[in-house]
């Protein structure tokens, strides 16, 4: 079974992975998952001045979740 071009592109060129500036007051954090399994994801969102202006970043501790969350 071969992966599609879009899946391979997201795997090789991750998007939205990382963290936002901790000192930014417009940043919100969320944490979810099951720490007992090592499956934890942190999601950070920054809302801009315009309603349609936002940025999101994530980090995860589980490799498979990391690969499937990069879109």
PQR file of N, CA, C, O and H, with PARSE charges and radii, in Angstrom:
ATOM      1  N   UNK A   1       0.841  -1.180   0.000 -0.4000 1.5000
ATOM      2  CA  UNK A   1       0.000   0.000   0.000 -0.0000 2.0000
ATOM      3  C   UNK A   1       0.889   1.247   0.000  0.5500 1.7000
ATOM      4  O   UNK A   1       1.759   1.396   0.857 -0.5500 1.4000
ATOM      5  N   UNK A   2       0.670   2.106  -0.931 -0.4000 1.5000
ATOM      6  CA  UNK A   2       1.458   3.332  -1.048 -0.0000 2.0000
ATOM      7  C   UNK A   2       0.691   4.510  -0.456  0.5500 1.7000
ATOM      8  O   UNK A   2      -0.533   4.586  -0.564 -0.5500 1.4000
ATOM      9  H   UNK A   2      -0.038   1.984  -1.628  0.4000 1.0000
ATOM     10  N   UNK A   3       1.419   5.415   0.164 -0.4000 1.5000
ATOM     11  CA  UNK A   3       0.805   6.627   0.702 -0.0000 2.0000
ATOM     12  C   UNK A   3       0.631   7.637  -0.418  0.5500 1.7000
ATOM     13  O   UNK A   3       1.420   7.667  -1.362 -0.5500 1.4000
ATOM     14  H   UNK A   3       2.413   5.353   0.252  0.4000 1.0000
ATOM     15  N   UNK A   4      -0.394   8.458  -0.316 -0.4000 1.5000
ATOM     16  CA  UNK A   4      -0.644   9.494  -1.307 -0.0000 2.0000
ATOM     17  C   UNK A   4       0.371  10.626  -1.197  0.5500 1.7000
ATOM     18  O   UNK A   4       1.050  10.763  -0.179 -0.5500 1.4000
ATOM     19  H   UNK A   4      -1.035   8.433   0.451  0.4000 1.0000
ATOM     20  N   UNK A   5       0.470  11.428  -2.241 -0.4000 1.5000
ATOM     21  CA  UNK A   5       1.427  12.533  -2.276 -0.0000 2.0000
ATOM     22  C   UNK A   5       1.191  13.532  -1.150  0.5500 1.7000
ATOM     23  O   UNK A   5       2.150  14.051  -0.579 -0.5500 1.4000
ATOM     24  H   UNK A   5      -0.081  11.316  -3.068  0.4000 1.0000
ATOM     25  N   UNK A   6      -0.072  13.810  -0.820 -0.4000 1.5000
ATOM     26  CA  UNK A   6      -0.371  14.780   0.232 -0.0000 2.0000
ATOM     27  C   UNK A   6       0.083  14.264   1.593  0.5500 1.7000
ATOM     28  O   UNK A   6       0.633  15.026   2.388 -0.5500 1.4000
ATOM     29  H   UNK A   6      -0.851  13.388  -1.284  0.4000 1.0000
ATOM     30  N   UNK A   7      -0.137  12.993   1.869 -0.4000 1.5000
ATOM     31  CA  UNK A   7       0.292  12.401   3.138 -0.0000 2.0000
ATOM     32  C   UNK A   7       1.807  12.440   3.255  0.5500 1.7000
ATOM     33  O   UNK A   7       2.339  12.804   4.304 -0.5500 1.4000
ATOM     34  H   UNK A   7      -0.584  12.374   1.223  0.4000 1.0000
ATOM     35  N   UNK A   8       2.503  12.072   2.197 -0.4000 1.5000
ATOM     36  CA  UNK A   8       3.966  12.103   2.203 -0.0000 2.0000
ATOM     37  C   UNK A   8       4.491  13.524   2.372  0.5500 1.7000
ATOM     38  O   UNK A   8       5.471  13.745   3.083 -0.5500 1.4000
ATOM     39  H   UNK A   8       2.071  11.776   1.344  0.4000 1.0000
ATOM     40  N   UNK A   9       3.842  14.489   1.720 -0.4000 1.5000
ATOM     41  CA  UNK A   9       4.267  15.875   1.842 -0.0000 2.0000
ATOM     42  C   UNK A   9       4.131  16.365   3.283  0.5500 1.7000
ATOM     43  O   UNK A   9       5.031  17.037   3.786 -0.5500 1.4000
ATOM     44  H   UNK A   9       3.046  14.310   1.142  0.4000 1.0000
ATOM     45  N   UNK A  10       3.039  16.046   3.948 -0.4000 1.5000
ATOM     46  CA  UNK A  10       2.843  16.462   5.340 -0.0000 2.0000
ATOM     47  C   UNK A  10       3.827  15.745   6.270  0.5500 1.7000
ATOM     48  O   UNK A  10       4.251  16.323   7.271 -0.5500 1.4000
ATOM     49  H   UNK A  10       2.307  15.500   3.539  0.4000 1.0000
ATOM     50  N   UNK A  11       4.184  14.539   5.968 -0.4000 1.5000
ATOM     51  CA  UNK A  11       5.160  13.806   6.782 -0.0000 2.0000
ATOM     52  C   UNK A  11       6.551  14.416   6.648  0.5500 1.7000
ATOM     53  O   UNK A  11       7.266  14.588   7.635 -0.5500 1.4000
ATOM     54  H   UNK A  11       3.840  14.070   5.155  0.4000 1.0000
ATOM     55  N   UNK A  12       6.919  14.736   5.422 -0.4000 1.5000
ATOM     56  CA  UNK A  12       8.260  15.258   5.168 -0.0000 2.0000
ATOM     57  C   UNK A  12       8.400  16.748   5.468  0.5500 1.7000
ATOM     58  O   UNK A  12       9.505  17.226   5.721 -0.5500 1.4000
ATOM     59  H   UNK A  12       6.338  14.596   4.620  0.4000 1.0000
ATOM     60  N   UNK A  13       7.296  17.479   5.444 -0.4000 1.5000
ATOM     61  CA  UNK A  13       7.297  18.926   5.685 -0.0000 2.0000
ATOM     62  C   UNK A  13       6.235  19.258   6.726  0.5500 1.7000
ATOM     63  O   UNK A  13       5.153  19.728   6.372 -0.5500 1.4000
ATOM     64  H   UNK A  13       6.398  17.090   5.238  0.4000 1.0000
ATOM     65  N   UNK A  14       6.524  19.023   8.002 -0.4000 1.5000
ATOM     66  CA  UNK A  14       5.513  19.228   9.040 -0.0000 2.0000
ATOM     67  C   UNK A  14       5.034  20.672   9.117  0.5500 1.7000
ATOM     68  O   UNK A  14       5.797  21.615   8.906 -0.5500 1.4000
ATOM     69  H   UNK A  14       7.402  18.641   8.290  0.4000 1.0000
ATOM     70  N   UNK A  15       3.761  20.817   9.423 -0.4000 1.5000
ATOM     71  CA  UNK A  15       3.149  22.133   9.568 -0.0000 2.0000
ATOM     72  C   UNK A  15       2.612  22.282  10.981  0.5500 1.7000
ATOM     73  O   UNK A  15       2.165  21.315  11.597 -0.5500 1.4000
ATOM     74  H   UNK A  15       3.141  20.052   9.595  0.4000 1.0000
ATOM     75  N   UNK A  16       2.662  23.485  11.475 -0.4000 1.5000
ATOM     76  CA  UNK A  16       2.053  23.827  12.768 -0.0000 2.0000
ATOM     77  C   UNK A  16       2.649  23.080  13.958  0.5500 1.7000
ATOM     78  O   UNK A  16       1.977  22.923  14.978 -0.5500 1.4000
ATOM     79  H   UNK A  16       3.026  24.271  10.975  0.4000 1.0000
ATOM     80  N   UNK A  17       3.875  22.624  13.854 -0.4000 1.5000
ATOM     81  CA  UNK A  17       4.532  21.938  14.965 -0.0000 2.0000
ATOM     82  C   UNK A  17       5.404  22.950  15.694  0.5500 1.7000
ATOM     83  O   UNK A  17       6.130  23.714  15.059 -0.5500 1.4000
ATOM     84  H   UNK A  17       4.421  22.752  13.026  0.4000 1.0000
ATOM     85  N   UNK A  18       5.337  22.961  17.011 -0.4000 1.5000
ATOM     86  CA  UNK A  18       6.185  23.859  17.782 -0.0000 2.0000
ATOM     87  C   UNK A  18       5.419  24.527  18.903  0.5500 1.7000
ATOM     88  O   UNK A  18       4.411  24.005  19.378 -0.5500 1.4000
ATOM     89  H   UNK A  18       4.747  22.339  17.527  0.4000 1.0000
ATOM     90  N   UNK A  19       5.899  25.675  19.318 -0.4000 1.5000
ATOM     91  CA  UNK A  19       5.263  26.427  20.395 -0.0000 2.0000
ATOM     92  C   UNK A  19       5.159  27.888  20.009  0.5500 1.7000
ATOM     93  O   UNK A  19       5.897  28.372  19.150 -0.5500 1.4000
ATOM     94  H   UNK A  19       6.718  26.099  18.932  0.4000 1.0000
ATOM     95  N   UNK A  20       4.239  28.584  20.650 -0.4000 1.5000
ATOM     96  CA  UNK A  20       4.080  30.018  20.464 -0.0000 2.0000
ATOM     97  C   UNK A  20       4.772  30.747  21.611  0.5500 1.7000
ATOM     98  O   UNK A  20       5.125  30.136  22.620 -0.5500 1.4000
ATOM     99  H   UNK A  20       3.640  28.191  21.348  0.4000 1.0000
ATOM    100  N   UNK A  21       4.962  32.041  21.455 -0.4000 1.5000
ATOM    101  CA  UNK A  21       5.627  32.867  22.458 -0.0000 2.0000
ATOM    102  C   UNK A  21       4.875  32.816  23.790  0.5500 1.7000
ATOM    103  O   UNK A  21       3.692  33.152  23.856 -0.5500 1.4000
ATOM    104  H   UNK A  21       4.676  32.537  20.635  0.4000 1.0000
ATOM    105  N   UNK A  22       5.568  32.395  24.844 -0.4000 1.5000
ATOM    106  CA  UNK A  22       4.940  32.247  26.165 -0.0000 2.0000
ATOM    107  C   UNK A  22       4.501  33.576  26.764  0.5500 1.7000
ATOM    108  O   UNK A  22       3.594  33.602  27.596 -0.5500 1.4000
ATOM    109  H   UNK A  22       6.529  32.122  24.790  0.4000 1.0000
ATOM    110  N   UNK A  23       5.116  34.667  26.364 -0.4000 1.5000
ATOM    111  CA  UNK A  23       4.768  35.968  26.940 -0.0000 2.0000
ATOM    112  C   UNK A  23       3.601  36.650  26.225  0.5500 1.7000
ATOM    113  O   UNK A  23       3.176  37.725  26.647 -0.5500 1.4000
ATOM    114  H   UNK A  23       5.852  34.646  25.688  0.4000 1.0000
ATOM    115  N   UNK A  24       3.082  36.059  25.171 -0.4000 1.5000
ATOM    116  CA  UNK A  24       1.990  36.665  24.402 -0.0000 2.0000
ATOM    117  C   UNK A  24       0.667  36.500  25.155  0.5500 1.7000
ATOM    118  O   UNK A  24       0.246  35.370  25.404 -0.5500 1.4000
ATOM    119  H   UNK A  24       3.428  35.185  24.828  0.4000 1.0000
ATOM    120  N   UNK A  25       0.006  37.598  25.522 -0.4000 1.5000
ATOM    121  CA  UNK A  25      -1.258  37.494  26.267 -0.0000 2.0000
ATOM    122  C   UNK A  25      -2.416  36.964  25.427  0.5500 1.7000
ATOM    123  O   UNK A  25      -3.444  36.579  25.986 -0.5500 1.4000
ATOM    124  H   UNK A  25       0.348  38.515  25.320  0.4000 1.0000
ATOM    125  N   UNK A  26      -2.283  36.931  24.115 -0.4000 1.5000
ATOM    126  CA  UNK A  26      -3.348  36.437  23.249 -0.0000 2.0000
ATOM    127  C   UNK A  26      -3.225  34.948  22.959  0.5500 1.7000
ATOM    128  O   UNK A  26      -3.962  34.414  22.130 -0.5500 1.4000
ATOM    129  H   UNK A  26      -1.448  37.244  23.661  0.4000 1.0000
ATOM    130  N   UNK A  27      -2.303  34.275  23.635 -0.4000 1.5000
ATOM    131  CA  UNK A  27      -2.076  32.850  23.432 -0.0000 2.0000
ATOM    132  C   UNK A  27      -2.884  32.054  24.450  0.5500 1.7000
ATOM    133  O   UNK A  27      -2.932  32.405  25.629 -0.5500 1.4000
ATOM    134  H   UNK A  27      -1.704  34.708  24.309  0.4000 1.0000
ATOM    135  N   UNK A  28      -3.518  30.984  23.988 -0.4000 1.5000
ATOM    136  CA  UNK A  28      -4.224  30.068  24.874 -0.0000 2.0000
ATOM    137  C   UNK A  28      -3.643  28.681  24.731  0.5500 1.7000
ATOM    138  O   UNK A  28      -3.209  28.301  23.643 -0.5500 1.4000
ATOM    139  H   UNK A  28      -3.479  30.699  23.030  0.4000 1.0000
ATOM    140  N   UNK A  29      -3.626  27.907  25.827 -0.4000 1.5000
ATOM    141  CA  UNK A  29      -3.036  26.575  25.830 -0.0000 2.0000
ATOM    142  C   UNK A  29      -4.089  25.519  26.167  0.5500 1.7000
ATOM    143  O   UNK A  29      -5.006  25.769  26.949 -0.5500 1.4000
ATOM    144  H   UNK A  29      -3.979  28.216  26.711  0.4000 1.0000
ATOM    145  N   UNK A  30      -3.949  24.367  25.581 -0.4000 1.5000
ATOM    146  CA  UNK A  30      -4.760  23.213  25.930 -0.0000 2.0000
ATOM    147  C   UNK A  30      -3.867  21.984  26.010  0.5500 1.7000
ATOM    148  O   UNK A  30      -2.905  21.856  25.253 -0.5500 1.4000
ATOM    149  H   UNK A  30      -3.204  24.164  24.946  0.4000 1.0000
ATOM    150  N   UNK A  31      -4.185  21.092  26.919 -0.4000 1.5000
ATOM    151  CA  UNK A  31      -3.414  19.871  27.096 -0.0000 2.0000
ATOM    152  C   UNK A  31      -4.392  18.716  27.201  0.5500 1.7000
ATOM    153  O   UNK A  31      -5.355  18.780  27.964 -0.5500 1.4000
ATOM    154  H   UNK A  31      -4.966  21.196  27.534  0.4000 1.0000
ATOM    155  N   UNK A  32      -4.149  17.667  26.439 -0.4000 1.5000
ATOM    156  CA  UNK A  32      -5.054  16.524  26.477 -0.0000 2.0000
ATOM    157  C   UNK A  32      -4.328  15.236  26.177  0.5500 1.7000
ATOM    158  O   UNK A  32      -3.188  15.241  25.714 -0.5500 1.4000
ATOM    159  H   UNK A  32      -3.367  17.615  25.819  0.4000 1.0000
ATOM    160  N   UNK A  33      -4.993  14.144  26.442 -0.4000 1.5000
ATOM    161  CA  UNK A  33      -4.426  12.835  26.180 -0.0000 2.0000
ATOM    162  C   UNK A  33      -4.424  11.974  27.419  0.5500 1.7000
ATOM    163  O   UNK A  33      -5.127  12.250  28.391 -0.5500 1.4000
ATOM    164  H   UNK A  33      -5.920  14.140  26.818  0.4000 1.0000
ATOM    165  N   UNK A  34      -3.621  10.921  27.371 -0.4000 1.5000
ATOM    166  CA  UNK A  34      -3.501   9.988  28.494 -0.0000 2.0000
ATOM    167  C   UNK A  34      -2.031   9.883  28.873  0.5500 1.7000
ATOM    168  O   UNK A  34      -1.257   9.176  28.229 -0.5500 1.4000
ATOM    169  H   UNK A  34      -3.050  10.697  26.581  0.4000 1.0000
ATOM    170  N   UNK A  35      -1.667  10.587  29.911 -0.4000 1.5000
ATOM    171  CA  UNK A  35      -0.266  10.619  30.336 -0.0000 2.0000
ATOM    172  C   UNK A  35       0.234   9.237  30.733  0.5500 1.7000
ATOM    173  O   UNK A  35       1.419   8.943  30.572 -0.5500 1.4000
ATOM    174  H   UNK A  35      -2.296  11.162  30.435  0.4000 1.0000
ATOM    175  N   UNK A  36      -0.653   8.377  31.253 -0.4000 1.5000
ATOM    176  CA  UNK A  36      -0.220   7.040  31.669 -0.0000 2.0000
ATOM    177  C   UNK A  36       0.283   6.217  30.492  0.5500 1.7000
ATOM    178  O   UNK A  36       1.071   5.291  30.684 -0.5500 1.4000
ATOM    179  H   UNK A  36      -1.615   8.616  31.385  0.4000 1.0000
ATOM    180  N   UNK A  37      -0.157   6.535  29.278 -0.4000 1.5000
ATOM    181  CA  UNK A  37       0.283   5.819  28.071 -0.0000 2.0000
ATOM    182  C   UNK A  37       1.396   6.564  27.346  0.5500 1.7000
ATOM    183  O   UNK A  37       1.987   6.043  26.399 -0.5500 1.4000
ATOM    184  H   UNK A  37      -0.797   7.287  29.122  0.4000 1.0000
ATOM    185  N   UNK A  38       1.678   7.776  27.791 -0.4000 1.5000
ATOM    186  CA  UNK A  38       2.655   8.588  27.081 -0.0000 2.0000
ATOM    187  C   UNK A  38       2.063   9.314  25.895  0.5500 1.7000
ATOM    188  O   UNK A  38       2.800   9.836  25.058 -0.5500 1.4000
ATOM    189  H   UNK A  38       1.199   8.199  28.559  0.4000 1.0000
ATOM    190  N   UNK A  39       0.746   9.357  25.808 -0.4000 1.5000
ATOM    191  CA  UNK A  39       0.048   9.980  24.684 -0.0000 2.0000
ATOM    192  C   UNK A  39      -0.535  11.314  25.142  0.5500 1.7000
ATOM    193  O   UNK A  39      -1.678  11.376  25.593 -0.5500 1.4000
ATOM    194  H   UNK A  39       0.148   8.933  26.488  0.4000 1.0000
ATOM    195  N   UNK A  40       0.258  12.381  25.025 -0.4000 1.5000
ATOM    196  CA  UNK A  40      -0.154  13.705  25.474 -0.0000 2.0000
ATOM    197  C   UNK A  40       0.078  14.694  24.339  0.5500 1.7000
ATOM    198  O   UNK A  40       1.101  14.635  23.656 -0.5500 1.4000
ATOM    199  H   UNK A  40       1.187  12.330  24.658  0.4000 1.0000
ATOM    200  N   UNK A  41      -0.876  15.605  24.139 -0.4000 1.5000
ATOM    201  CA  UNK A  41      -0.730  16.629  23.112 -0.0000 2.0000
ATOM    202  C   UNK A  41      -1.022  17.997  23.720  0.5500 1.7000
ATOM    203  O   UNK A  41      -1.998  18.180  24.448 -0.5500 1.4000
ATOM    204  H   UNK A  41      -1.707  15.654  24.693  0.4000 1.0000
ATOM    205  N   UNK A  42      -0.156  18.944  23.403 -0.4000 1.5000
ATOM    206  CA  UNK A  42      -0.365  20.332  23.819 -0.0000 2.0000
ATOM    207  C   UNK A  42      -0.730  21.126  22.566  0.5500 1.7000
ATOM    208  O   UNK A  42      -0.038  21.060  21.550 -0.5500 1.4000
ATOM    209  H   UNK A  42       0.637  18.796  22.812  0.4000 1.0000
ATOM    210  N   UNK A  43      -1.815  21.868  22.656 -0.4000 1.5000
ATOM    211  CA  UNK A  43      -2.264  22.709  21.551 -0.0000 2.0000
ATOM    212  C   UNK A  43      -2.244  24.149  22.025  0.5500 1.7000
ATOM    213  O   UNK A  43      -2.768  24.468  23.092 -0.5500 1.4000
ATOM    214  H   UNK A  43      -2.377  21.921  23.482  0.4000 1.0000
ATOM    215  N   UNK A  44      -1.639  25.016  21.229 -0.4000 1.5000
ATOM    216  CA  UNK A  44      -1.600  26.436  21.545 -0.0000 2.0000
ATOM    217  C   UNK A  44      -2.238  27.199  20.393  0.5500 1.7000
ATOM    218  O   UNK A  44      -1.982  26.918  19.222 -0.5500 1.4000
ATOM    219  H   UNK A  44      -1.213  24.757  20.362  0.4000 1.0000
ATOM    220  N   UNK A  45      -3.076  28.174  20.749 -0.4000 1.5000
ATOM    221  CA  UNK A  45      -3.766  28.983  19.755 -0.0000 2.0000
ATOM    222  C   UNK A  45      -3.564  30.451  20.099  0.5500 1.7000
ATOM    223  O   UNK A  45      -3.653  30.850  21.260 -0.5500 1.4000
ATOM    224  H   UNK A  45      -3.284  28.403  21.700  0.4000 1.0000
ATOM    225  N   UNK A  46      -3.295  31.240  19.081 -0.4000 1.5000
ATOM    226  CA  UNK A  46      -3.167  32.691  19.253 -0.0000 2.0000
ATOM    227  C   UNK A  46      -4.220  33.338  18.356  0.5500 1.7000
ATOM    228  O   UNK A  46      -4.256  33.102  17.148 -0.5500 1.4000
ATOM    229  H   UNK A  46      -3.222  30.916  18.137  0.4000 1.0000
ATOM    230  N   UNK A  47      -5.067  34.150  18.963 -0.4000 1.5000
ATOM    231  CA  UNK A  47      -6.124  34.840  18.230 -0.0000 2.0000
ATOM    232  C   UNK A  47      -5.647  36.251  17.922  0.5500 1.7000
ATOM    233  O   UNK A  47      -5.179  36.965  18.810 -0.5500 1.4000
ATOM    234  H   UNK A  47      -5.038  34.342  19.944  0.4000 1.0000
ATOM    235  N   UNK A  48      -5.767  36.644  16.677 -0.4000 1.5000
ATOM    236  CA  UNK A  48      -5.340  37.977  16.266 -0.0000 2.0000
ATOM    237  C   UNK A  48      -6.430  39.009  16.490  0.5500 1.7000
ATOM    238  O   UNK A  48      -7.471  38.711  17.075 -0.5500 1.4000
ATOM    239  H   UNK A  48      -6.147  36.064  15.957  0.4000 1.0000
ATOM    240  N   UNK A  49      -6.182  40.228  16.021 -0.4000 1.5000
ATOM    241  CA  UNK A  49      -7.142  41.313  16.188 -0.0000 2.0000
ATOM    242  C   UNK A  49      -8.393  41.108  15.336  0.5500 1.7000
ATOM    243  O   UNK A  49      -9.494  41.464  15.755 -0.5500 1.4000
ATOM    244  H   UNK A  49      -5.336  40.471  15.547  0.4000 1.0000
ATOM    245  N   UNK A  50      -8.232  40.544  14.160 -0.4000 1.5000
ATOM    246  CA  UNK A  50      -9.376  40.246  13.299 -0.0000 2.0000
ATOM    247  C   UNK A  50      -9.866  38.832  13.606  0.5500 1.7000
ATOM    248  O   UNK A  50      -9.068  37.949  13.919 -0.5500 1.4000
ATOM    249  H   UNK A  50      -7.337  40.255  13.819  0.4000 1.0000
ATOM    250  N   UNK A  51     -11.165  38.624  13.517 -0.4000 1.5000
ATOM    251  CA  UNK A  51     -11.748  37.325  13.877 -0.0000 2.0000
ATOM    252  C   UNK A  51     -11.158  36.178  13.063  0.5500 1.7000
ATOM    253  O   UNK A  51     -11.052  35.061  13.568 -0.5500 1.4000
ATOM    254  H   UNK A  51     -11.813  39.342  13.263  0.4000 1.0000
ATOM    255  N   UNK A  52     -10.777  36.429  11.825 -0.4000 1.5000
ATOM    256  CA  UNK A  52     -10.247  35.359  10.980 -0.0000 2.0000
ATOM    257  C   UNK A  52      -8.728  35.229  11.079  0.5500 1.7000
ATOM    258  O   UNK A  52      -8.131  34.452  10.334 -0.5500 1.4000
ATOM    259  H   UNK A  52     -10.863  37.337  11.414  0.4000 1.0000
ATOM    260  N   UNK A  53      -8.105  35.963  11.971 -0.4000 1.5000
ATOM    261  CA  UNK A  53      -6.656  35.930  12.138 -0.0000 2.0000
ATOM    262  C   UNK A  53      -6.278  35.082  13.351  0.5500 1.7000
ATOM    263  O   UNK A  53      -6.524  35.474  14.492 -0.5500 1.4000
ATOM    264  H   UNK A  53      -8.590  36.593  12.577  0.4000 1.0000
ATOM    265  N   UNK A  54      -5.680  33.917  13.099 -0.4000 1.5000
ATOM    266  CA  UNK A  54      -5.277  33.042  14.197 -0.0000 2.0000
ATOM    267  C   UNK A  54      -4.104  32.182  13.772  0.5500 1.7000
ATOM    268  O   UNK A  54      -3.843  32.004  12.582 -0.5500 1.4000
ATOM    269  H   UNK A  54      -5.480  33.598  12.172  0.4000 1.0000
ATOM    270  N   UNK A  55      -3.406  31.655  14.754 -0.4000 1.5000
ATOM    271  CA  UNK A  55      -2.266  30.764  14.551 -0.0000 2.0000
ATOM    272  C   UNK A  55      -2.398  29.615  15.533  0.5500 1.7000
ATOM    273  O   UNK A  55      -2.820  29.821  16.671 -0.5500 1.4000
ATOM    274  H   UNK A  55      -3.618  31.799  15.721  0.4000 1.0000
ATOM    275  N   UNK A  56      -2.048  28.415  15.114 -0.4000 1.5000
ATOM    276  CA  UNK A  56      -2.090  27.256  16.009 -0.0000 2.0000
ATOM    277  C   UNK A  56      -0.788  26.480  15.889  0.5500 1.7000
ATOM    278  O   UNK A  56      -0.222  26.363  14.802 -0.5500 1.4000
ATOM    279  H   UNK A  56      -1.705  28.248  14.189  0.4000 1.0000
ATOM    280  N   UNK A  57      -0.317  25.952  17.009 -0.4000 1.5000
ATOM    281  CA  UNK A  57       0.879  25.107  17.059 -0.0000 2.0000
ATOM    282  C   UNK A  57       0.588  23.934  17.984  0.5500 1.7000
ATOM    283  O   UNK A  57      -0.232  24.048  18.894 -0.5500 1.4000
ATOM    284  H   UNK A  57      -0.777  26.047  17.892  0.4000 1.0000
ATOM    285  N   UNK A  58       1.249  22.819  17.758 -0.4000 1.5000
ATOM    286  CA  UNK A  58       1.054  21.675  18.641 -0.0000 2.0000
ATOM    287  C   UNK A  58       2.365  20.947  18.858  0.5500 1.7000
ATOM    288  O   UNK A  58       3.294  21.048  18.056 -0.5500 1.4000
ATOM    289  H   UNK A  58       1.915  22.726  17.019  0.4000 1.0000
ATOM    290  N   UNK A  59       2.423  20.212  19.957 -0.4000 1.5000
ATOM    291  CA  UNK A  59       3.524  19.298  20.261 -0.0000 2.0000
ATOM    292  C   UNK A  59       2.898  18.065  20.883  0.5500 1.7000
ATOM    293  O   UNK A  59       1.909  18.161  21.609 -0.5500 1.4000
ATOM    294  H   UNK A  59       1.669  20.130  20.608  0.4000 1.0000
ATOM    295  N   UNK A  60       3.468  16.918  20.601 -0.4000 1.5000
ATOM    296  CA  UNK A  60       2.950  15.680  21.159 -0.0000 2.0000
ATOM    297  C   UNK A  60       4.107  14.780  21.569  0.5500 1.7000
ATOM    298  O   UNK A  60       5.230  14.915  21.085 -0.5500 1.4000
ATOM    299  H   UNK A  60       4.271  16.840  20.011  0.4000 1.0000
ATOM    300  N   UNK A  61       3.805  13.873  22.461 -0.4000 1.5000
ATOM    301  CA  UNK A  61       4.843  12.977  22.962 -0.0000 2.0000
ATOM    302  C   UNK A  61       4.836  11.622  22.261  0.5500 1.7000
ATOM    303  O   UNK A  61       5.738  10.813  22.477 -0.5500 1.4000
ATOM    304  H   UNK A  61       2.893  13.763  22.855  0.4000 1.0000
ATOM    305  N   UNK A  62       3.853  11.371  21.441 -0.4000 1.5000
ATOM    306  CA  UNK A  62       3.715  10.069  20.786 -0.0000 2.0000
ATOM    307  C   UNK A  62       3.949  10.228  19.289  0.5500 1.7000
ATOM    308  O   UNK A  62       3.276  11.028  18.639 -0.5500 1.4000
ATOM    309  H   UNK A  62       3.120  12.028  21.265  0.4000 1.0000
ATOM    310  N   UNK A  63       4.886   9.482  18.742 -0.4000 1.5000
ATOM    311  CA  UNK A  63       5.260   9.619  17.337 -0.0000 2.0000
ATOM    312  C   UNK A  63       4.117   9.467  16.362  0.5500 1.7000
ATOM    313  O   UNK A  63       4.012  10.253  15.420 -0.5500 1.4000
ATOM    314  H   UNK A  63       5.432   8.832  19.270  0.4000 1.0000
ATOM    315  N   UNK A  64       3.255   8.485  16.553 -0.4000 1.5000
ATOM    316  CA  UNK A  64       2.151   8.271  15.613 -0.0000 2.0000
ATOM    317  C   UNK A  64       1.155   9.421  15.672  0.5500 1.7000
ATOM    318  O   UNK A  64       0.614   9.817  14.640 -0.5500 1.4000
ATOM    319  H   UNK A  64       3.340   7.847  17.318  0.4000 1.0000
ATOM    320  N   UNK A  65       0.904   9.962  16.855 -0.4000 1.5000
ATOM    321  CA  UNK A  65       0.013  11.114  16.972 -0.0000 2.0000
ATOM    322  C   UNK A  65       0.639  12.335  16.318  0.5500 1.7000
ATOM    323  O   UNK A  65      -0.057  13.138  15.697 -0.5500 1.4000
ATOM    324  H   UNK A  65       1.344   9.640  17.693  0.4000 1.0000
ATOM    325  N   UNK A  66       1.935  12.474  16.455 -0.4000 1.5000
ATOM    326  CA  UNK A  66       2.643  13.595  15.831 -0.0000 2.0000
ATOM    327  C   UNK A  66       2.477  13.555  14.321  0.5500 1.7000
ATOM    328  O   UNK A  66       2.173  14.575  13.704 -0.5500 1.4000
ATOM    329  H   UNK A  66       2.501  11.822  16.959  0.4000 1.0000
ATOM    330  N   UNK A  67       2.673  12.399  13.727 -0.4000 1.5000
ATOM    331  CA  UNK A  67       2.575  12.277  12.268 -0.0000 2.0000
ATOM    332  C   UNK A  67       1.153  12.521  11.774  0.5500 1.7000
ATOM    333  O   UNK A  67       0.974  13.118  10.712 -0.5500 1.4000
ATOM    334  H   UNK A  67       2.920  11.570  14.229  0.4000 1.0000
ATOM    335  N   UNK A  68       0.154  12.083  12.501 -0.4000 1.5000
ATOM    336  CA  UNK A  68      -1.222  12.224  12.027 -0.0000 2.0000
ATOM    337  C   UNK A  68      -1.803  13.599  12.333  0.5500 1.7000
ATOM    338  O   UNK A  68      -2.882  13.922  11.836 -0.5500 1.4000
ATOM    339  H   UNK A  68       0.299  11.598  13.363  0.4000 1.0000
ATOM    340  N   UNK A  69      -1.127  14.416  13.130 -0.4000 1.5000
ATOM    341  CA  UNK A  69      -1.656  15.724  13.527 -0.0000 2.0000
ATOM    342  C   UNK A  69      -1.063  16.868  12.748  0.5500 1.7000
ATOM    343  O   UNK A  69      -1.392  18.021  13.025 -0.5500 1.4000
ATOM    344  H   UNK A  69      -0.251  14.153  13.534  0.4000 1.0000
ATOM    345  N   UNK A  70      -0.222  16.609  11.808 -0.4000 1.5000
ATOM    346  CA  UNK A  70       0.508  17.666  11.121 -0.0000 2.0000
ATOM    347  C   UNK A  70      -0.252  18.349   9.993  0.5500 1.7000
ATOM    348  O   UNK A  70       0.298  19.257   9.369 -0.5500 1.4000
ATOM    349  H   UNK A  70       0.045  15.672  11.584  0.4000 1.0000
ATOM    350  N   UNK A  71      -1.439  17.974   9.712 -0.4000 1.5000
ATOM    351  CA  UNK A  71      -2.134  18.578   8.566 -0.0000 2.0000
ATOM    352  C   UNK A  71      -2.671  19.944   8.866  0.5500 1.7000
ATOM    353  O   UNK A  71      -3.277  20.572   7.998 -0.5500 1.4000
ATOM    354  H   UNK A  71      -1.886  17.237  10.219  0.4000 1.0000
TER
END
